[in-house]
């Protein structure tokens, strides 16, 4: 069990070093809880998770209309085990021990795959955000955004005029290791306002958060 925790932590550190936002769960129950809270692109899933088995986690993720891609890890590399894992709904399969470079390549490849159901284009006022193409336009003109700026704008547009707190932005656009007392959300909102131009779109609701009315 301790070896598996060390492996999970090592994989997370390596992926974060490659600018990926990563959360870690050591048990299947925790993995499912986090997957219900966060819209992950890829889940690296150990088949032999305790409490709730990795097979059950995979089945639950596949039951979602547009769930994350699943890369299943297992100590068993036999052909029948590979077939079993893929039959459960895994998108890819990697036997342990593995080369970390191969894991990264497979995660990146899965992250580039389109979801089964493409998310709708979000529009409000004169701005459109296309999650599938990772494009933002205002009055038809393209706007180049960094990854976190895009994520924050998407969350605000999905709120459909509702107020989104800094805490929610932090929880959804950053991984769980971010400092909860950081002012990074305020900085990103500030740069996002500047890039979106005039008239200003993002409104600050004092003591509550932000919204696009």
C-alpha positions as protocol buffer text, in pm:
chain_id: "A"
residue {
  index: 1
  type: UNK
  ca { x: 0 y: 0 z: 0 }
}
residue {
  index: 2
  type: UNK
  ca { x: 279 y: 241 z: 92 }
}
residue {
  index: 3
  type: UNK
  ca { x: 457 y: 161 z: -236 }
}
residue {
  index: 4
  type: UNK
  ca { x: 139 y: 246 z: -429 }
}
residue {
  index: 5
  type: UNK
  ca { x: 110 y: 581 z: -249 }
}
residue {
  index: 6
  type: UNK
  ca { x: 470 y: 663 z: -335 }
}
residue {
  index: 7
  type: UNK
  ca { x: 406 y: 570 z: -697 }
}
residue {
  index: 8
  type: UNK
  ca { x: 95 y: 791 z: -710 }
}
residue {
  index: 9
  type: UNK
  ca { x: 284 y: 1084 z: -559 }
}
residue {
  index: 10
  type: UNK
  ca { x: 576 y: 1036 z: -799 }
}
residue {
  index: 11
  type: UNK
  ca { x: 344 y: 1027 z: -1101 }
}
residue {
  index: 12
  type: UNK
  ca { x: 166 y: 1341 z: -979 }
}
residue {
  index: 13
  type: UNK
  ca { x: 495 y: 1528 z: -930 }
}
residue {
  index: 14
  type: UNK
  ca { x: 612 y: 1432 z: -1277 }
}
residue {
  index: 15
  type: UNK
  ca { x: 288 y: 1541 z: -1446 }
}
residue {
  index: 16
  type: UNK
  ca { x: 282 y: 1869 z: -1254 }
}
residue {
  index: 17
  type: UNK
  ca { x: 640 y: 1930 z: -1370 }
}
residue {
  index: 18
  type: UNK
  ca { x: 494 y: 1917 z: -1722 }
}
residue {
  index: 19
  type: UNK
  ca { x: 241 y: 2190 z: -1637 }
}
residue {
  index: 20
  type: UNK
  ca { x: -56 y: 1960 z: -1578 }
}
residue {
  index: 21
  type: UNK
  ca { x: -302 y: 2020 z: -1292 }
}
residue {
  index: 22
  type: UNK
  ca { x: -315 y: 1696 z: -1093 }
}
residue {
  index: 23
  type: UNK
  ca { x: -520 y: 1569 z: -798 }
}
residue {
  index: 24
  type: UNK
  ca { x: -436 y: 1244 z: -618 }
}
residue {
  index: 25
  type: UNK
  ca { x: -671 y: 989 z: -459 }
}
residue {
  index: 26
  type: UNK
  ca { x: -536 y: 683 z: -278 }
}
residue {
  index: 27
  type: UNK
  ca { x: -870 y: 498 z: -250 }
}
residue {
  index: 28
  type: UNK
  ca { x: -1147 y: 433 z: -499 }
}
residue {
  index: 29
  type: UNK
  ca { x: -1409 y: 605 z: -285 }
}
residue {
  index: 30
  type: UNK
  ca { x: -1206 y: 927 z: -277 }
}
residue {
  index: 31
  type: UNK
  ca { x: -1141 y: 901 z: -650 }
}
residue {
  index: 32
  type: UNK
  ca { x: -1514 y: 886 z: -726 }
}
residue {
  index: 33
  type: UNK
  ca { x: -1585 y: 1177 z: -492 }
}
residue {
  index: 34
  type: UNK
  ca { x: -1327 y: 1396 z: -663 }
}
residue {
  index: 35
  type: UNK
  ca { x: -1445 y: 1292 z: -1009 }
}
residue {
  index: 36
  type: UNK
  ca { x: -1796 y: 1411 z: -921 }
}
residue {
  index: 37
  type: UNK
  ca { x: -1663 y: 1750 z: -814 }
}
residue {
  index: 38
  type: UNK
  ca { x: -1407 y: 1818 z: -1088 }
}
residue {
  index: 39
  type: UNK
  ca { x: -1437 y: 1789 z: -1467 }
}
residue {
  index: 40
  type: UNK
  ca { x: -1113 y: 1598 z: -1530 }
}
residue {
  index: 41
  type: UNK
  ca { x: -979 y: 1545 z: -1881 }
}
residue {
  index: 42
  type: UNK
  ca { x: -789 y: 1224 z: -1799 }
}
residue {
  index: 43
  type: UNK
  ca { x: -795 y: 985 z: -1501 }
}
residue {
  index: 44
  type: UNK
  ca { x: -488 y: 765 z: -1442 }
}
residue {
  index: 45
  type: UNK
  ca { x: -656 y: 476 z: -1261 }
}
residue {
  index: 46
  type: UNK
  ca { x: -482 y: 199 z: -1069 }
}
residue {
  index: 47
  type: UNK
  ca { x: -695 y: -110 z: -1109 }
}
residue {
  index: 48
  type: UNK
  ca { x: -611 y: -238 z: -760 }
}
residue {
  index: 49
  type: UNK
  ca { x: -746 y: 53 z: -554 }
}
residue {
  index: 50
  type: UNK
  ca { x: -858 y: -25 z: -198 }
}
residue {
  index: 51
  type: UNK
  ca { x: -1208 y: 25 z: -53 }
}
residue {
  index: 52
  type: UNK
  ca { x: -1372 y: 72 z: -395 }
}
residue {
  index: 53
  type: UNK
  ca { x: -1195 y: -136 z: -661 }
}
residue {
  index: 54
  type: UNK
  ca { x: -1058 y: 35 z: -969 }
}
residue {
  index: 55
  type: UNK
  ca { x: -1294 y: -168 z: -1186 }
}
residue {
  index: 56
  type: UNK
  ca { x: -1593 y: -12 z: -1008 }
}
residue {
  index: 57
  type: UNK
  ca { x: -1442 y: 335 z: -1042 }
}
residue {
  index: 58
  type: UNK
  ca { x: -1398 y: 279 z: -1415 }
}
residue {
  index: 59
  type: UNK
  ca { x: -1758 y: 161 z: -1454 }
}
residue {
  index: 60
  type: UNK
  ca { x: -1886 y: 466 z: -1268 }
}
residue {
  index: 61
  type: UNK
  ca { x: -1680 y: 705 z: -1479 }
}
residue {
  index: 62
  type: UNK
  ca { x: -1803 y: 540 z: -1798 }
}
residue {
  index: 63
  type: UNK
  ca { x: -2163 y: 580 z: -1682 }
}
residue {
  index: 64
  type: UNK
  ca { x: -2126 y: 957 z: -1718 }
}
residue {
  index: 65
  type: UNK
  ca { x: -2247 y: 1108 z: -2045 }
}
residue {
  index: 66
  type: UNK
  ca { x: -1916 y: 1283 z: -2103 }
}
residue {
  index: 67
  type: UNK
  ca { x: -1669 y: 1152 z: -1848 }
}
residue {
  index: 68
  type: UNK
  ca { x: -1291 y: 1174 z: -1851 }
}
residue {
  index: 69
  type: UNK
  ca { x: -1064 y: 950 z: -2052 }
}
residue {
  index: 70
  type: UNK
  ca { x: -934 y: 663 z: -1841 }
}
residue {
  index: 71
  type: UNK
  ca { x: -579 y: 526 z: -1850 }
}
residue {
  index: 72
  type: UNK
  ca { x: -580 y: 207 z: -1642 }
}
residue {
  index: 73
  type: UNK
  ca { x: -267 y: 92 z: -1458 }
}
residue {
  index: 74
  type: UNK
  ca { x: -219 y: -263 z: -1336 }
}
residue {
  index: 75
  type: UNK
  ca { x: 58 y: -496 z: -1232 }
}
residue {
  index: 76
  type: UNK
  ca { x: -81 y: -758 z: -1469 }
}
residue {
  index: 77
  type: UNK
  ca { x: 26 y: -728 z: -1830 }
}
residue {
  index: 78
  type: UNK
  ca { x: -124 y: -1046 z: -1969 }
}
residue {
  index: 79
  type: UNK
  ca { x: -345 y: -1013 z: -2274 }
}
residue {
  index: 80
  type: UNK
  ca { x: -660 y: -1130 z: -2094 }
}
residue {
  index: 81
  type: UNK
  ca { x: -612 y: -861 z: -1827 }
}
residue {
  index: 82
  type: UNK
  ca { x: -569 y: -597 z: -2095 }
}
residue {
  index: 83
  type: UNK
  ca { x: -893 y: -712 z: -2260 }
}
residue {
  index: 84
  type: UNK
  ca { x: -1074 y: -705 z: -1924 }
}
residue {
  index: 85
  type: UNK
  ca { x: -961 y: -350 z: -1854 }
}
residue {
  index: 86
  type: UNK
  ca { x: -1064 y: -223 z: -2194 }
}
residue {
  index: 87
  type: UNK
  ca { x: -1398 y: -404 z: -2168 }
}
residue {
  index: 88
  type: UNK
  ca { x: -1470 y: -210 z: -1850 }
}
residue {
  index: 89
  type: UNK
  ca { x: -1448 y: 110 z: -2051 }
}
residue {
  index: 90
  type: UNK
  ca { x: -1085 y: 211 z: -2009 }
}
residue {
  index: 91
  type: UNK
  ca { x: -951 y: 413 z: -2302 }
}
residue {
  index: 92
  type: UNK
  ca { x: -595 y: 288 z: -2263 }
}
residue {
  index: 93
  type: UNK
  ca { x: -399 y: 40 z: -2056 }
}
residue {
  index: 94
  type: UNK
  ca { x: -46 y: 44 z: -1911 }
}
residue {
  index: 95
  type: UNK
  ca { x: 116 y: -239 z: -1717 }
}
residue {
  index: 96
  type: UNK
  ca { x: 347 y: -174 z: -1421 }
}
residue {
  index: 97
  type: UNK
  ca { x: 637 y: -124 z: -1413 }
}
residue {
  index: 98
  type: UNK
  ca { x: 628 y: 137 z: -1689 }
}
residue {
  index: 99
  type: UNK
  ca { x: 851 y: 408 z: -1831 }
}
residue {
  index: 100
  type: UNK
  ca { x: 734 y: 747 z: -1710 }
}
residue {
  index: 101
  type: UNK
  ca { x: 787 y: 899 z: -2056 }
}
residue {
  index: 102
  type: UNK
  ca { x: 538 y: 648 z: -2196 }
}
residue {
  index: 103
  type: UNK
  ca { x: 283 y: 738 z: -1928 }
}
residue {
  index: 104
  type: UNK
  ca { x: 317 y: 1107 z: -2014 }
}
residue {
  index: 105
  type: UNK
  ca { x: 279 y: 1039 z: -2384 }
}
residue {
  index: 106
  type: UNK
  ca { x: -35 y: 831 z: -2327 }
}
residue {
  index: 107
  type: UNK
  ca { x: -190 y: 1093 z: -2094 }
}
residue {
  index: 108
  type: UNK
  ca { x: -122 y: 1367 z: -2348 }
}
residue {
  index: 109
  type: UNK
  ca { x: -269 y: 1158 z: -2629 }
}
residue {
  index: 110
  type: UNK
  ca { x: -584 y: 1089 z: -2428 }
}
residue {
  index: 111
  type: UNK
  ca { x: -613 y: 1456 z: -2337 }
}
residue {
  index: 112
  type: UNK
  ca { x: -620 y: 1547 z: -2706 }
}
residue {
  index: 113
  type: UNK
  ca { x: -908 y: 1310 z: -2782 }
}
residue {
  index: 114
  type: UNK
  ca { x: -1250 y: 1472 z: -2817 }
}
residue {
  index: 115
  type: UNK
  ca { x: -1503 y: 1385 z: -2548 }
}
residue {
  index: 116
  type: UNK
  ca { x: -1787 y: 1158 z: -2651 }
}
residue {
  index: 117
  type: UNK
  ca { x: -2026 y: 1450 z: -2621 }
}
residue {
  index: 118
  type: UNK
  ca { x: -1881 y: 1784 z: -2725 }
}
residue {
  index: 119
  type: UNK
  ca { x: -1959 y: 2062 z: -2476 }
}
residue {
  index: 120
  type: UNK
  ca { x: -2179 y: 2343 z: -2610 }
}
residue {
  index: 121
  type: UNK
  ca { x: -2045 y: 2682 z: -2709 }
}
residue {
  index: 122
  type: UNK
  ca { x: -2103 y: 2923 z: -2421 }
}
residue {
  index: 123
  type: UNK
  ca { x: -2230 y: 3269 z: -2510 }
}
residue {
  index: 124
  type: UNK
  ca { x: -2321 y: 3573 z: -2304 }
}
residue {
  index: 125
  type: UNK
  ca { x: -2338 y: 3939 z: -2398 }
}
residue {
  index: 126
  type: UNK
  ca { x: -2106 y: 3963 z: -2699 }
}
residue {
  index: 127
  type: UNK
  ca { x: -1862 y: 3687 z: -2603 }
}
residue {
  index: 128
  type: UNK
  ca { x: -1847 y: 3325 z: -2716 }
}
residue {
  index: 129
  type: UNK
  ca { x: -1635 y: 3047 z: -2566 }
}
residue {
  index: 130
  type: UNK
  ca { x: -1592 y: 2717 z: -2750 }
}
residue {
  index: 131
  type: UNK
  ca { x: -1461 y: 2455 z: -2504 }
}
residue {
  index: 132
  type: UNK
  ca { x: -1402 y: 2193 z: -2774 }
}
residue {
  index: 133
  type: UNK
  ca { x: -1182 y: 2420 z: -2986 }
}
residue {
  index: 134
  type: UNK
  ca { x: -1046 y: 2615 z: -2688 }
}
residue {
  index: 135
  type: UNK
  ca { x: -1142 y: 2941 z: -2859 }
}
residue {
  index: 136
  type: UNK
  ca { x: -1278 y: 3268 z: -2724 }
}
residue {
  index: 137
  type: UNK
  ca { x: -1424 y: 3546 z: -2937 }
}
residue {
  index: 138
  type: UNK
  ca { x: -1570 y: 3884 z: -2854 }
}
residue {
  index: 139
  type: UNK
  ca { x: -1777 y: 4054 z: -3123 }
}
residue {
  index: 140
  type: UNK
  ca { x: -1633 y: 3793 z: -3358 }
}
residue {
  index: 141
  type: UNK
  ca { x: -1270 y: 3879 z: -3285 }
}
residue {
  index: 142
  type: UNK
  ca { x: -1048 y: 3604 z: -3141 }
}
residue {
  index: 143
  type: UNK
  ca { x: -896 y: 3655 z: -2796 }
}
residue {
  index: 144
  type: UNK
  ca { x: -587 y: 3459 z: -2691 }
}
residue {
  index: 145
  type: UNK
  ca { x: -613 y: 3339 z: -2332 }
}
residue {
  index: 146
  type: UNK
  ca { x: -383 y: 3142 z: -2107 }
}
residue {
  index: 147
  type: UNK
  ca { x: -511 y: 2810 z: -1972 }
}
residue {
  index: 148
  type: UNK
  ca { x: -620 y: 2943 z: -1631 }
}
residue {
  index: 149
  type: UNK
  ca { x: -781 y: 3252 z: -1784 }
}
residue {
  index: 150
  type: UNK
  ca { x: -979 y: 3028 z: -2018 }
}
residue {
  index: 151
  type: UNK
  ca { x: -1085 y: 2806 z: -1726 }
}
residue {
  index: 152
  type: UNK
  ca { x: -1201 y: 3101 z: -1514 }
}
residue {
  index: 153
  type: UNK
  ca { x: -1396 y: 3254 z: -1803 }
}
residue {
  index: 154
  type: UNK
  ca { x: -1562 y: 2919 z: -1875 }
}
residue {
  index: 155
  type: UNK
  ca { x: -1671 y: 2883 z: -1511 }
}
residue {
  index: 156
  type: UNK
  ca { x: -1814 y: 3235 z: -1506 }
}
residue {
  index: 157
  type: UNK
  ca { x: -2005 y: 3179 z: -1831 }
}
residue {
  index: 158
  type: UNK
  ca { x: -2140 y: 2844 z: -1709 }
}
residue {
  index: 159
  type: UNK
  ca { x: -2281 y: 3025 z: -1404 }
}
residue {
  index: 160
  type: UNK
  ca { x: -2524 y: 3201 z: -1644 }
}
residue {
  index: 161
  type: UNK
  ca { x: -2519 y: 3532 z: -1461 }
}
residue {
  index: 162
  type: UNK
  ca { x: -2479 y: 3385 z: -1114 }
}
residue {
  index: 163
  type: UNK
  ca { x: -2207 y: 3486 z: -871 }
}
residue {
  index: 164
  type: UNK
  ca { x: -1904 y: 3256 z: -846 }
}
residue {
  index: 165
  type: UNK
  ca { x: -1690 y: 3286 z: -535 }
}
residue {
  index: 166
  type: UNK
  ca { x: -1312 y: 3304 z: -539 }
}
residue {
  index: 167
  type: UNK
  ca { x: -1311 y: 2976 z: -346 }
}
residue {
  index: 168
  type: UNK
  ca { x: -1511 y: 2800 z: -618 }
}
residue {
  index: 169
  type: UNK
  ca { x: -1287 y: 2939 z: -892 }
}
residue {
  index: 170
  type: UNK
  ca { x: -983 y: 2819 z: -700 }
}
residue {
  index: 171
  type: UNK
  ca { x: -1132 y: 2472 z: -647 }
}
residue {
  index: 172
  type: UNK
  ca { x: -1236 y: 2423 z: -1009 }
}
residue {
  index: 173
  type: UNK
  ca { x: -961 y: 2593 z: -1210 }
}
residue {
  index: 174
  type: UNK
  ca { x: -660 y: 2489 z: -998 }
}
residue {
  index: 175
  type: UNK
  ca { x: -559 y: 2160 z: -843 }
}
residue {
  index: 176
  type: UNK
  ca { x: -600 y: 2077 z: -475 }
}
residue {
  index: 177
  type: UNK
  ca { x: -241 y: 2172 z: -387 }
}
residue {
  index: 178
  type: UNK
  ca { x: -290 y: 2542 z: -450 }
}
residue {
  index: 179
  type: UNK
  ca { x: -257 y: 2767 z: -144 }
}
residue {
  index: 180
  type: UNK
  ca { x: -615 y: 2844 z: -29 }
}
residue {
  index: 181
  type: UNK
  ca { x: -501 y: 3189 z: 84 }
}
residue {
  index: 182
  type: UNK
  ca { x: -345 y: 3288 z: -247 }
}
residue {
  index: 183
  type: UNK
  ca { x: -467 y: 3589 z: -445 }
}
residue {
  index: 184
  type: UNK
  ca { x: -412 y: 3412 z: -777 }
}
residue {
  index: 185
  type: UNK
  ca { x: -782 y: 3423 z: -869 }
}
residue {
  index: 186
  type: UNK
  ca { x: -787 y: 3802 z: -831 }
}
residue {
  index: 187
  type: UNK
  ca { x: -477 y: 3832 z: -1052 }
}
residue {
  index: 188
  type: UNK
  ca { x: -623 y: 3604 z: -1322 }
}
residue {
  index: 189
  type: UNK
  ca { x: -955 y: 3791 z: -1320 }
}
residue {
  index: 190
  type: UNK
  ca { x: -766 y: 4119 z: -1353 }
}
residue {
  index: 191
  type: UNK
  ca { x: -568 y: 4001 z: -1658 }
}
residue {
  index: 192
  type: UNK
  ca { x: -883 y: 3842 z: -1802 }
}
residue {
  index: 193
  type: UNK
  ca { x: -1069 y: 4173 z: -1779 }
}
residue {
  index: 194
  type: UNK
  ca { x: -785 y: 4347 z: -1959 }
}
residue {
  index: 195
  type: UNK
  ca { x: -776 y: 4092 z: -2240 }
}
residue {
  index: 196
  type: UNK
  ca { x: -1154 y: 4094 z: -2288 }
}
residue {
  index: 197
  type: UNK
  ca { x: -1147 y: 4473 z: -2335 }
}
residue {
  index: 198
  type: UNK
  ca { x: -1422 y: 4732 z: -2307 }
}
residue {
  index: 199
  type: UNK
  ca { x: -1691 y: 4757 z: -2200 }
}
residue {
  index: 200
  type: UNK
  ca { x: -1590 y: 4551 z: -1894 }
}
residue {
  index: 201
  type: UNK
  ca { x: -1765 y: 4215 z: -1870 }
}
residue {
  index: 202
  type: UNK
  ca { x: -1668 y: 4071 z: -1532 }
}
residue {
  index: 203
  type: UNK
  ca { x: -1834 y: 4232 z: -1235 }
}
residue {
  index: 204
  type: UNK
  ca { x: -1698 y: 4209 z: -880 }
}
residue {
  index: 205
  type: UNK
  ca { x: -1969 y: 4143 z: -622 }
}
residue {
  index: 206
  type: UNK
  ca { x: -1822 y: 4268 z: -296 }
}
residue {
  index: 207
  type: UNK
  ca { x: -1786 y: 3993 z: -38 }
}
residue {
  index: 208
  type: UNK
  ca { x: -1931 y: 3731 z: -271 }
}
residue {
  index: 209
  type: UNK
  ca { x: -1720 y: 3682 z: -585 }
}
residue {
  index: 210
  type: UNK
  ca { x: -1752 y: 3753 z: -956 }
}
residue {
  index: 211
  type: UNK
  ca { x: -2012 y: 3731 z: -1228 }
}
residue {
  index: 212
  type: UNK
  ca { x: -2083 y: 3813 z: -1590 }
}
residue {
  index: 213
  type: UNK
  ca { x: -2428 y: 3978 z: -1562 }
}
